[in-house]
Amino acid sequence: MILCVRGLRLALCLSVALIASPAPGAGQAAPAQIENAYVPAEQIPFADEAPGQPQQLGPLWGNRAEGPAGTLLKVPGGFRAPIHAHTADYRAVVISGTWTHWVPETGEGMGLELRPGAYWTQKADQPHGDACMSESECVILLINEDPYETYLSE
């Protein structure tokens, strides 16, 4: 399901559609038939990702712990996550707010301000940092193909 949030440009919706779609001729089996689904934003079931942490996850399709999924991440303005990593590669699109994402080991992404429509990818098991730089909340679309869990780096 491709979710276009009211107020965003058509280009963002199209970029999400391209990100979520496999490349033509990628040697993959035909996708399974899906049913049309419509979920108003206020009905997305957001839940805390971890006890005592402010970030919330809202599943859109699939189950990120089991395989292919699309999940909204929502954090308050000014939130800065500790350095962490994930068990799977992922792609991300900023839906609202101003975000920053960086890899301390390589310096990739340092100083970049990612605004709505911005996109990045992250390799599995690579420690990185994230922060919502805006005063208002940030919402990020996370897309994974393989089972995905977050863990703190040592």
MDAnalysis code that builds the backbone (N, CA, C; Angstrom):
import MDAnalysis as mda
import numpy as np

u = mda.Universe.empty(462, n_residues=154, atom_resindex=np.repeat(np.arange(154), 3), trajectory=True)
u.add_TopologyAttr("name", ["N", "CA", "C"] * 154)
u.add_TopologyAttr("resid", np.arange(1, 155))
u.add_TopologyAttr("resname", ["MET", "ILE", "LEU", "CYS", "VAL", "ARG", "GLY", "LEU", "ARG", "LEU", "ALA", "LEU", "CYS", "LEU", "SER", "VAL", "ALA", "LEU", "ILE", "ALA", "SER", "PRO", "ALA", "PRO", "GLY", "ALA", "GLY", "GLN", "ALA", "ALA", "PRO", "ALA", "GLN", "ILE", "GLU", "ASN", "ALA", "TYR", "VAL", "PRO", "ALA", "GLU", "GLN", "ILE", "PRO", "PHE", "ALA", "ASP", "GLU", "ALA", "PRO", "GLY", "GLN", "PRO", "GLN", "GLN", "LEU", "GLY", "PRO", "LEU", "TRP", "GLY", "ASN", "ARG", "ALA", "GLU", "GLY", "PRO", "ALA", "GLY", "THR", "LEU", "LEU", "LYS", "VAL", "PRO", "GLY", "GLY", "PHE", "ARG", "ALA", "PRO", "ILE", "HIS", "ALA", "HIS", "THR", "ALA", "ASP", "TYR", "ARG", "ALA", "VAL", "VAL", "ILE", "SER", "GLY", "THR", "TRP", "THR", "HIS", "TRP", "VAL", "PRO", "GLU", "THR", "GLY", "GLU", "GLY", "MET", "GLY", "LEU", "GLU", "LEU", "ARG", "PRO", "GLY", "ALA", "TYR", "TRP", "THR", "GLN", "LYS", "ALA", "ASP", "GLN", "PRO", "HIS", "GLY", "ASP", "ALA", "CYS", "MET", "SER", "GLU", "SER", "GLU", "CYS", "VAL", "ILE", "LEU", "LEU", "ILE", "ASN", "GLU", "ASP", "PRO", "TYR", "GLU", "THR", "TYR", "LEU", "SER", "GLU"])
u.atoms.positions = np.array([
    [0.850, -1.172, 0.000],
    [0.000, 0.000, 0.000],
    [0.893, 1.232, 0.000],
    [0.610, 2.170, -0.828],
    [1.329, 3.435, -0.838],
    [0.434, 4.446, -0.140],
    [0.963, 5.119, 0.857],
    [0.209, 6.058, 1.658],
    [0.666, 7.459, 1.314],
    [-0.215, 8.273, 0.788],
    [0.113, 9.656, 0.474],
    [-0.545, 10.525, 1.532],
    [0.267, 11.269, 2.260],
    [-0.218, 12.089, 3.345],
    [-0.689, 13.431, 2.801],
    [-1.872, 13.858, 3.241],
    [-2.433, 15.112, 2.785],
    [-1.436, 16.238, 2.997],
    [-1.281, 17.071, 1.998],
    [-0.403, 18.218, 2.107],
    [0.985, 17.978, 1.518],
    [1.305, 16.738, 1.212],
    [2.602, 16.484, 0.598],
    [2.458, 16.532, -0.907],
    [3.535, 16.813, -1.568],
    [3.508, 16.927, -3.015],
    [3.387, 15.570, -3.675],
    [2.855, 15.577, -4.895],
    [2.736, 14.365, -5.687],
    [4.092, 13.706, -5.867],
    [5.159, 14.492, -5.976],
    [6.501, 13.936, -6.177],
    [6.887, 13.015, -5.027],
    [6.531, 13.376, -3.794],
    [6.849, 12.525, -2.655],
    [6.087, 11.217, -2.756],
    [4.820, 11.280, -3.087],
    [4.030, 10.064, -3.211],
    [4.590, 9.174, -4.312],
    [5.001, 9.771, -5.416],
    [5.579, 8.986, -6.498],
    [6.922, 8.396, -6.088],
    [7.733, 9.166, -5.343],
    [9.030, 8.630, -4.919],
    [8.841, 7.465, -3.968],
    [7.837, 7.529, -3.088],
    [7.560, 6.414, -2.196],
    [7.110, 5.210, -3.007],
    [6.299, 5.429, -4.037],
    [5.851, 4.319, -4.883],
    [7.047, 3.665, -5.565],
    [7.996, 4.448, -6.029],
    [9.180, 3.888, -6.675],
    [10.070, 3.157, -5.686],
    [10.218, 3.696, -4.481],
    [11.045, 3.069, -3.468],
    [10.464, 1.717, -3.070],
    [9.156, 1.648, -2.943],
    [8.506, 0.445, -2.450],
    [8.316, -0.612, -3.523],
    [8.580, -0.293, -4.778],
    [8.363, -1.228, -5.876],
    [9.665, -1.883, -6.292],
    [9.623, -3.200, -6.598],
    [10.843, -3.848, -7.078],
    [11.200, -3.345, -8.470],
    [12.467, -3.423, -8.810],
    [12.918, -3.004, -10.136],
    [12.341, -3.949, -11.187],
    [11.931, -3.435, -12.357],
    [11.415, -4.301, -13.404],
    [12.463, -5.329, -13.811],
    [12.013, -6.556, -14.047],
    [12.921, -7.601, -14.502],
    [13.927, -8.019, -13.453],
    [13.630, -7.811, -12.190],
    [14.578, -8.124, -11.126],
    [14.646, -9.615, -10.832],
    [14.014, -10.444, -11.672],
    [14.075, -11.879, -11.484],
    [13.230, -12.367, -10.321],
    [12.291, -11.557, -9.899],
    [11.433, -11.924, -8.789],
    [10.141, -12.525, -9.307],
    [9.541, -13.362, -8.482],
    [8.241, -13.931, -8.821],
    [7.207, -12.805, -8.849],
    [6.133, -13.039, -9.565],
    [5.073, -12.042, -9.627],
    [4.561, -11.761, -8.219],
    [4.303, -10.494, -7.895],
    [3.823, -10.172, -6.550],
    [2.464, -10.804, -6.289],
    [2.234, -11.148, -5.032],
    [0.944, -11.716, -4.642],
    [-0.143, -10.667, -4.826],
    [-1.327, -11.127, -5.095],
    [-2.458, -10.214, -5.224],
    [-2.749, -9.581, -3.866],
    [-3.035, -8.302, -3.875],
    [-3.369, -7.622, -2.633],
    [-4.761, -7.041, -2.748],
    [-5.348, -6.782, -1.629],
    [-6.642, -6.116, -1.562],
    [-6.401, -4.623, -1.378],
    [-7.284, -3.814, -1.922],
    [-7.192, -2.384, -1.675],
    [-7.377, -2.138, -0.183],
    [-6.636, -1.191, 0.353],
    [-6.740, -0.845, 1.768],
    [-6.649, 0.662, 1.910],
    [-7.426, 1.210, 2.811],
    [-7.438, 2.645, 3.072],
    [-7.401, 2.836, 4.579],
    [-6.364, 3.507, 5.066],
    [-6.231, 3.717, 6.496],
    [-6.000, 5.210, 6.745],
    [-7.004, 5.905, 7.265],
    [-6.799, 7.320, 7.597],
    [-5.671, 7.458, 8.628],
    [-4.904, 8.519, 8.524],
    [-3.737, 8.721, 9.391],
    [-4.100, 8.602, 10.870],
    [-5.249, 9.112, 11.260],
    [-5.615, 9.061, 12.685],
    [-5.964, 7.647, 13.151],
    [-6.066, 6.693, 12.236],
    [-6.366, 5.308, 12.613],
    [-5.124, 4.399, 12.580],
    [-3.960, 4.946, 12.265],
    [-2.730, 4.142, 12.295],
    [-2.444, 3.825, 13.761],
    [-2.275, 2.544, 14.088],
    [-2.107, 2.144, 15.496],
    [-0.682, 2.355, 16.016],
    [-0.348, 3.588, 16.357],
    [0.984, 3.884, 16.881],
    [1.150, 3.279, 18.278],
    [2.344, 2.748, 18.540],
    [2.669, 2.187, 19.860],
    [4.119, 2.529, 20.174],
    [4.439, 2.621, 21.459],
    [5.813, 2.897, 21.873],
    [6.733, 1.794, 21.367],
    [7.909, 2.196, 20.848],
    [8.874, 1.199, 20.376],
    [9.549, 0.493, 21.548],
    [9.855, 1.240, 22.607],
    [10.535, 0.663, 23.770],
    [10.068, 1.395, 25.019],
    [9.978, 0.680, 26.143],
    [9.557, 1.324, 27.397],
    [10.481, 2.487, 27.760],
    [9.883, 3.589, 28.176],
    [10.660, 4.745, 28.607],
    [11.250, 5.571, 27.480],
    [10.966, 5.219, 26.224],
    [11.464, 5.964, 25.074],
    [10.290, 6.669, 24.388],
    [10.511, 7.854, 23.822],
    [9.392, 8.602, 23.237],
    [9.010, 8.189, 21.815],
    [9.849, 7.418, 21.129],
    [9.549, 7.094, 19.733],
    [8.403, 6.089, 19.649],
    [7.560, 6.309, 18.620],
    [6.421, 5.435, 18.383],
    [6.490, 4.891, 16.969],
    [5.994, 3.663, 16.807],
    [5.942, 3.000, 15.507],
    [4.491, 2.766, 15.113],
    [4.195, 3.020, 13.842],
    [2.863, 2.786, 13.297],
    [2.964, 1.890, 12.081],
    [2.583, 0.616, 12.193],
    [2.690, -0.298, 11.053],
    [1.724, 0.088, 9.936],
    [2.220, 0.075, 8.698],
    [1.371, 0.366, 7.533],
    [1.085, -0.918, 6.758],
    [2.117, -1.707, 6.483],
    [1.938, -3.008, 5.832],
    [3.023, -3.945, 6.344],
    [2.745, -5.229, 6.334],
    [3.704, -6.226, 6.767],
    [3.992, -6.146, 8.256],
    [4.960, -6.959, 8.671],
    [5.419, -6.985, 10.061],
    [6.932, -6.873, 10.019],
    [7.477, -5.759, 10.447],
    [8.905, -5.501, 10.283],
    [9.786, -6.522, 10.985],
    [9.294, -7.172, 12.029],
    [10.090, -8.179, 12.717],
    [10.148, -9.495, 11.945],
    [9.254, -9.655, 10.966],
    [9.173, -10.914, 10.221],
    [9.632, -10.815, 8.776],
    [9.621, -9.623, 8.195],
    [10.019, -9.500, 6.798],
    [9.551, -8.193, 6.205],
    [9.199, -8.183, 4.915],
    [8.866, -6.928, 4.245],
    [7.789, -6.126, 4.991],
    [8.086, -4.836, 5.174],
    [7.149, -3.985, 5.905],
    [7.406, -2.520, 5.630],
    [6.363, -1.744, 5.849],
    [6.444, -0.295, 5.847],
    [5.921, 0.180, 7.190],
    [6.687, 1.039, 7.864],
    [6.355, 1.469, 9.213],
    [6.611, 2.967, 9.332],
    [5.698, 3.666, 9.969],
    [5.943, 5.071, 10.283],
    [6.616, 5.160, 11.641],
    [7.668, 5.955, 11.724],
    [8.342, 6.275, 12.975],
    [7.969, 7.706, 13.317],
    [7.487, 7.915, 14.542],
    [7.093, 9.251, 14.978],
    [7.848, 9.572, 16.264],
    [8.548, 10.724, 16.265],
    [9.300, 11.147, 17.454],
    [9.039, 12.630, 17.712],
    [9.150, 13.049, 18.973],
    [8.941, 14.470, 19.283],
    [10.092, 15.330, 18.773],
    [9.794, 16.608, 18.546],
    [10.834, 17.548, 18.144],
    [11.966, 17.545, 19.158],
    [13.200, 17.643, 18.666],
    [14.365, 17.680, 19.533],
    [14.864, 16.315, 19.989],
    [14.178, 15.236, 19.621],
    [14.598, 13.889, 20.038],
    [15.902, 13.499, 19.365],
    [16.802, 12.914, 20.131],
    [18.071, 12.409, 19.597],
    [18.227, 10.977, 20.095],
    [18.296, 10.024, 19.163],
    [18.443, 8.613, 19.518],
    [19.893, 8.310, 19.867],
    [20.103, 7.364, 20.765],
    [21.487, 6.920, 20.999],
    [22.002, 6.196, 19.756],
    [23.309, 6.072, 19.627],
    [23.884, 5.337, 18.499],
    [23.339, 3.911, 18.563],
    [22.851, 3.436, 17.419],
    [22.195, 2.137, 17.361],
    [22.381, 1.523, 15.979],
    [21.882, 0.311, 15.793],
    [21.947, -0.368, 14.502],
    [20.690, -1.214, 14.343],
    [20.542, -1.799, 13.165],
    [19.371, -2.632, 12.868],
    [19.837, -3.938, 12.229],
    [19.015, -4.959, 12.344],
    [19.364, -6.275, 11.817],
    [19.135, -6.406, 10.321],
    [18.594, -5.382, 9.671],
    [18.326, -5.438, 8.230],
    [18.619, -4.087, 7.592],
    [18.920, -4.112, 6.300],
    [19.003, -2.876, 5.523],
    [17.620, -2.220, 5.545],
    [17.586, -0.894, 5.418],
    [16.292, -0.237, 5.258],
    [16.431, 1.010, 4.405],
    [15.281, 1.472, 3.932],
    [15.169, 2.736, 3.205],
    [14.235, 3.622, 4.005],
    [14.444, 4.929, 3.918],
    [13.635, 5.849, 4.716],
    [13.320, 7.112, 3.922],
    [12.137, 7.661, 4.191],
    [11.691, 8.916, 3.588],
    [11.152, 9.803, 4.709],
    [11.585, 11.054, 4.744],
    [11.067, 12.008, 5.724],
    [9.679, 12.452, 5.262],
    [8.693, 12.269, 6.130],
    [7.322, 12.694, 5.837],
    [7.074, 14.089, 6.403],
    [7.526, 14.329, 7.661],
    [7.387, 15.664, 8.249],
    [8.525, 15.915, 9.225],
    [8.799, 17.194, 9.457],
    [9.886, 17.595, 10.339],
    [11.210, 17.681, 9.594],
    [12.258, 18.012, 10.339],
    [13.617, 18.052, 9.790],
    [14.437, 17.028, 10.557],
    [15.039, 16.103, 9.834],
    [15.727, 14.944, 10.389],
    [17.204, 14.996, 10.040],
    [18.004, 14.342, 10.843],
    [19.394, 14.115, 10.482],
    [19.729, 12.663, 10.781],
    [20.548, 12.081, 9.929],
    [20.943, 10.669, 10.025],
    [22.419, 10.608, 9.656],
    [23.250, 9.990, 10.500],
    [24.673, 9.982, 10.221],
    [25.303, 8.669, 10.686],
    [26.456, 8.367, 10.084],
    [27.245, 7.182, 10.437],
    [28.541, 7.689, 11.050],
    [28.704, 7.589, 12.377],
    [29.901, 8.140, 13.027],
    [31.213, 7.579, 12.482],
    [31.256, 6.300, 12.173],
    [32.485, 5.648, 11.724],
    [33.025, 6.239, 10.419],
    [32.110, 6.606, 9.491],
    [32.542, 7.098, 8.177],
    [32.310, 8.595, 7.985],
    [31.481, 9.181, 8.839],
    [31.131, 10.591, 8.670],
    [30.009, 10.814, 7.670],
    [29.509, 9.733, 7.064],
    [28.409, 9.884, 6.091],
    [27.217, 10.574, 6.750],
    [26.621, 11.515, 6.030],
    [25.414, 12.187, 6.479],
    [25.620, 13.290, 7.491],
    [26.818, 13.446, 8.026],
    [27.062, 14.466, 9.056],
    [26.693, 15.845, 8.526],
    [25.892, 16.567, 9.288],
    [25.546, 17.935, 8.940],
    [24.431, 18.089, 7.916],
    [23.906, 16.978, 7.379],
    [22.809, 17.088, 6.411],
    [21.482, 17.280, 7.129],
    [20.678, 18.211, 6.634],
    [19.324, 18.389, 7.138],
    [18.384, 17.756, 6.133],
    [17.666, 16.736, 6.565],
    [16.755, 15.998, 5.693],
    [15.333, 16.479, 5.951],
    [14.769, 17.147, 4.968],
    [13.426, 17.725, 5.083],
    [12.412, 16.822, 4.377],
    [11.113, 17.104, 4.513],
    [10.094, 16.256, 3.882],
    [10.409, 15.966, 2.414],
    [10.356, 14.679, 2.085],
    [10.676, 14.213, 0.746],
    [12.087, 13.670, 0.630],
    [12.965, 13.986, 1.603],
    [14.340, 13.485, 1.576],
    [14.333, 11.979, 1.803],
    [15.385, 11.325, 1.292],
    [15.473, 9.868, 1.287],
    [16.879, 9.441, 1.678],
    [17.003, 8.334, 2.404],
    [18.312, 7.737, 2.669],
    [18.160, 6.233, 2.803],
    [19.298, 5.545, 2.727],
    [19.345, 4.104, 2.958],
    [20.339, 3.848, 4.073],
    [20.158, 2.716, 4.740],
    [21.062, 2.355, 5.829],
    [21.341, 0.862, 5.765],
    [22.636, 0.507, 5.795],
    [23.047, -0.893, 5.788],
    [22.775, -1.535, 7.145],
    [22.473, -2.814, 7.113],
    [22.273, -3.584, 8.342],
    [23.533, -3.581, 9.188],
    [23.350, -3.618, 10.489],
    [24.426, -3.793, 11.467],
    [25.487, -2.697, 11.447],
    [25.180, -1.536, 10.865],
    [26.119, -0.413, 10.864],
    [25.638, 0.625, 11.887],
    [26.407, 0.873, 12.944],
    [25.996, 1.862, 13.944],
    [25.797, 3.239, 13.322],
    [24.719, 3.904, 13.726],
    [24.393, 5.231, 13.197],
    [23.567, 5.998, 14.219],
    [23.441, 7.283, 13.971],
    [22.648, 8.148, 14.832],
    [21.523, 8.790, 14.055],
    [20.481, 9.183, 14.773],
    [19.326, 9.872, 14.196],
    [18.853, 10.942, 15.164],
    [18.320, 12.025, 14.621],
    [17.759, 13.062, 15.476],
    [16.707, 13.853, 14.707],
    [15.685, 14.271, 15.442],
    [14.663, 15.175, 14.900],
    [15.133, 16.582, 15.258],
    [15.539, 17.329, 14.241],
    [16.115, 18.648, 14.459],
    [15.060, 19.745, 14.598],
    [13.836, 19.459, 14.190],
    [12.805, 20.484, 14.236],
    [12.163, 20.565, 15.619],
    [11.482, 21.665, 15.879],
    [10.745, 21.812, 17.132],
    [9.494, 20.961, 17.119],
    [8.905, 20.789, 15.940],
    [7.711, 19.947, 15.810],
    [8.135, 18.489, 15.617],
    [7.209, 17.571, 15.792],
    [7.534, 16.144, 15.667],
    [8.026, 15.791, 14.271],
    [8.765, 14.722, 14.195],
    [9.229, 14.168, 12.919],
    [8.505, 12.857, 12.664],
    [8.144, 12.636, 11.416],
    [7.550, 11.371, 10.993],
    [8.374, 10.864, 9.821],
    [8.818, 9.604, 9.923],
    [9.691, 8.982, 8.930],
    [9.042, 7.687, 8.467],
    [9.029, 7.448, 7.161],
    [8.580, 6.171, 6.614],
    [9.792, 5.258, 6.513],
    [9.750, 4.107, 7.188],
    [10.812, 3.106, 7.158],
    [10.334, 1.914, 6.336],
    [11.161, 1.447, 5.412],
    [10.808, 0.316, 4.551],
    [11.909, -0.728, 4.649],
    [11.543, -1.932, 5.057],
    [12.510, -3.028, 5.138],
    [11.992, -4.235, 4.372],
    [12.920, -5.049, 3.866],
    [12.567, -6.286, 3.157],
    [12.807, -7.516, 4.026],
    [13.827, -7.459, 4.891],
    [14.192, -8.584, 5.743],
    [13.764, -8.301, 7.176],
    [13.691, -9.342, 8.019],
    [13.332, -9.111, 9.422],
    [14.210, -8.020, 10.035],
    [13.586, -7.135, 10.783],
    [14.204, -5.867, 11.210],
    [13.977, -5.651, 12.692],
    [15.063, -5.522, 13.417],
    [14.999, -5.154, 14.824],
    [16.071, -4.106, 15.085],
    [15.848, -3.302, 16.095],
    [16.792, -2.252, 16.480],
    [17.556, -2.712, 17.723],
    [18.850, -2.424, 17.762],
    [19.629, -2.726, 18.951],
    [20.646, -1.610, 19.181],
    [20.998, -1.396, 20.451],
    [21.971, -0.365, 20.787],
    [23.373, -0.864, 20.480],
    [24.192, 0.029, 19.972],
    [25.587, -0.315, 19.657],
    [26.402, -0.311, 20.954],
    [27.445, -1.091, 20.959],
    [28.295, -1.137, 22.159],
    [29.476, -0.227, 22.002],
])
